[in-house]
Amino acid sequence: MTGLILIAAAAAAAHAPISDREQVSQLDRTYQAAVKRNDAATMDRILHPSFLLVLGSGRKVSRADLIGEARKGTVTYELQD
């Protein structure tokens, strides 16, 4: 009986909606992989239209800047994981 309950619980978990935390985590992994490959189309799909990155120095980098750099392939990442 315990085995049947565990199987039912596993089946229910497999069909449960993805949690917000898992969705954000998966989206972040997808975005980081896109940055590594300079995949501008995926970055464009993920980033909000008003996205703005503020670096530790205070410099601001717009969504358009990030996507433009990816399209040009100006940055080559050795490690982006």
ChimeraX commands (.cxc) that place a marker at each C-alpha (Angstrom):
marker #1 position 0.00,0.00,0.00 radius 0.5
marker #1 position 2.84,2.41,0.85 radius 0.5
marker #1 position 4.40,1.82,-2.56 radius 0.5
marker #1 position 1.11,2.65,-4.27 radius 0.5
marker #1 position 0.84,5.89,-2.29 radius 0.5
marker #1 position 4.39,6.87,-3.25 radius 0.5
marker #1 position 3.70,6.16,-6.91 radius 0.5
marker #1 position 0.51,8.23,-6.78 radius 0.5
marker #1 position 2.35,11.09,-5.04 radius 0.5
marker #1 position 5.14,11.00,-7.64 radius 0.5
marker #1 position 2.61,11.02,-10.47 radius 0.5
marker #1 position 0.78,13.98,-8.92 radius 0.5
marker #1 position 4.05,15.89,-8.48 radius 0.5
marker #1 position 4.97,15.24,-12.11 radius 0.5
marker #1 position 1.71,16.82,-13.24 radius 0.5
marker #1 position 1.69,19.66,-10.69 radius 0.5
marker #1 position 2.12,23.19,-12.00 radius 0.5
marker #1 position 5.68,24.50,-11.91 radius 0.5
marker #1 position 6.26,26.70,-8.88 radius 0.5
marker #1 position 7.09,30.36,-9.31 radius 0.5
marker #1 position 10.54,29.68,-7.91 radius 0.5
marker #1 position 11.21,26.95,-10.47 radius 0.5
marker #1 position 9.90,29.10,-13.32 radius 0.5
marker #1 position 12.19,31.99,-12.38 radius 0.5
marker #1 position 15.12,29.61,-11.91 radius 0.5
marker #1 position 14.56,28.02,-15.31 radius 0.5
marker #1 position 14.17,31.41,-16.96 radius 0.5
marker #1 position 17.44,32.57,-15.40 radius 0.5
marker #1 position 19.27,29.47,-16.64 radius 0.5
marker #1 position 17.85,30.02,-20.13 radius 0.5
marker #1 position 18.88,33.68,-20.07 radius 0.5
marker #1 position 22.41,32.92,-18.84 radius 0.5
marker #1 position 22.85,30.31,-21.58 radius 0.5
marker #1 position 21.63,32.86,-24.15 radius 0.5
marker #1 position 24.16,35.42,-22.91 radius 0.5
marker #1 position 26.93,32.84,-23.17 radius 0.5
marker #1 position 25.98,32.08,-26.81 radius 0.5
marker #1 position 25.24,35.73,-27.70 radius 0.5
marker #1 position 21.71,34.58,-28.54 radius 0.5
marker #1 position 20.08,37.97,-29.03 radius 0.5
marker #1 position 16.69,36.51,-29.99 radius 0.5
marker #1 position 16.34,34.64,-26.70 radius 0.5
marker #1 position 17.57,37.62,-24.69 radius 0.5
marker #1 position 15.05,39.80,-26.53 radius 0.5
marker #1 position 12.26,37.37,-25.68 radius 0.5
marker #1 position 13.16,37.20,-21.98 radius 0.5
marker #1 position 14.10,40.76,-21.05 radius 0.5
marker #1 position 11.30,43.15,-20.13 radius 0.5
marker #1 position 11.03,46.14,-22.51 radius 0.5
marker #1 position 12.03,48.57,-19.73 radius 0.5
marker #1 position 14.85,46.38,-18.36 radius 0.5
marker #1 position 17.84,48.35,-17.09 radius 0.5
marker #1 position 20.99,46.80,-15.60 radius 0.5
marker #1 position 22.77,48.94,-13.02 radius 0.5
marker #1 position 26.35,47.85,-12.46 radius 0.5
marker #1 position 28.20,48.15,-9.16 radius 0.5
marker #1 position 29.98,51.22,-10.51 radius 0.5
marker #1 position 26.62,52.90,-11.10 radius 0.5
marker #1 position 26.88,52.57,-14.88 radius 0.5
marker #1 position 23.53,51.78,-16.50 radius 0.5
marker #1 position 23.18,49.29,-19.34 radius 0.5
marker #1 position 19.92,49.22,-21.26 radius 0.5
marker #1 position 18.11,46.24,-22.71 radius 0.5
marker #1 position 18.94,47.57,-26.19 radius 0.5
marker #1 position 22.64,47.77,-25.27 radius 0.5
marker #1 position 22.71,44.16,-24.06 radius 0.5
marker #1 position 20.86,42.83,-27.09 radius 0.5
marker #1 position 22.96,44.95,-29.45 radius 0.5
marker #1 position 26.19,43.59,-27.95 radius 0.5
marker #1 position 24.88,40.05,-28.35 radius 0.5
marker #1 position 23.97,40.67,-32.00 radius 0.5
marker #1 position 27.44,42.04,-32.71 radius 0.5
marker #1 position 29.11,39.23,-30.78 radius 0.5
marker #1 position 31.46,41.79,-29.23 radius 0.5
marker #1 position 31.84,39.76,-26.04 radius 0.5
marker #1 position 33.07,36.18,-25.99 radius 0.5
marker #1 position 32.47,34.38,-22.71 radius 0.5
marker #1 position 34.82,31.71,-21.48 radius 0.5
marker #1 position 32.63,31.10,-18.45 radius 0.5
marker #1 position 29.03,32.23,-18.05 radius 0.5
marker #1 position 27.42,29.64,-15.80 radius 0.5
marker link #1:1,2 radius 0.2
marker link #1:2,3 radius 0.2
marker link #1:3,4 radius 0.2
marker link #1:4,5 radius 0.2
marker link #1:5,6 radius 0.2
marker link #1:6,7 radius 0.2
marker link #1:7,8 radius 0.2
marker link #1:8,9 radius 0.2
marker link #1:9,10 radius 0.2
marker link #1:10,11 radius 0.2
marker link #1:11,12 radius 0.2
marker link #1:12,13 radius 0.2
marker link #1:13,14 radius 0.2
marker link #1:14,15 radius 0.2
marker link #1:15,16 radius 0.2
marker link #1:16,17 radius 0.2
marker link #1:17,18 radius 0.2
marker link #1:18,19 radius 0.2
marker link #1:19,20 radius 0.2
marker link #1:20,21 radius 0.2
marker link #1:21,22 radius 0.2
marker link #1:22,23 radius 0.2
marker link #1:23,24 radius 0.2
marker link #1:24,25 radius 0.2
marker link #1:25,26 radius 0.2
marker link #1:26,27 radius 0.2
marker link #1:27,28 radius 0.2
marker link #1:28,29 radius 0.2
marker link #1:29,30 radius 0.2
marker link #1:30,31 radius 0.2
marker link #1:31,32 radius 0.2
marker link #1:32,33 radius 0.2
marker link #1:33,34 radius 0.2
marker link #1:34,35 radius 0.2
marker link #1:35,36 radius 0.2
marker link #1:36,37 radius 0.2
marker link #1:37,38 radius 0.2
marker link #1:38,39 radius 0.2
marker link #1:39,40 radius 0.2
marker link #1:40,41 radius 0.2
marker link #1:41,42 radius 0.2
marker link #1:42,43 radius 0.2
marker link #1:43,44 radius 0.2
marker link #1:44,45 radius 0.2
marker link #1:45,46 radius 0.2
marker link #1:46,47 radius 0.2
marker link #1:47,48 radius 0.2
marker link #1:48,49 radius 0.2
marker link #1:49,50 radius 0.2
marker link #1:50,51 radius 0.2
marker link #1:51,52 radius 0.2
marker link #1:52,53 radius 0.2
marker link #1:53,54 radius 0.2
marker link #1:54,55 radius 0.2
marker link #1:55,56 radius 0.2
marker link #1:56,57 radius 0.2
marker link #1:57,58 radius 0.2
marker link #1:58,59 radius 0.2
marker link #1:59,60 radius 0.2
marker link #1:60,61 radius 0.2
marker link #1:61,62 radius 0.2
marker link #1:62,63 radius 0.2
marker link #1:63,64 radius 0.2
marker link #1:64,65 radius 0.2
marker link #1:65,66 radius 0.2
marker link #1:66,67 radius 0.2
marker link #1:67,68 radius 0.2
marker link #1:68,69 radius 0.2
marker link #1:69,70 radius 0.2
marker link #1:70,71 radius 0.2
marker link #1:71,72 radius 0.2
marker link #1:72,73 radius 0.2
marker link #1:73,74 radius 0.2
marker link #1:74,75 radius 0.2
marker link #1:75,76 radius 0.2
marker link #1:76,77 radius 0.2
marker link #1:77,78 radius 0.2
marker link #1:78,79 radius 0.2
marker link #1:79,80 radius 0.2
marker link #1:80,81 radius 0.2
view
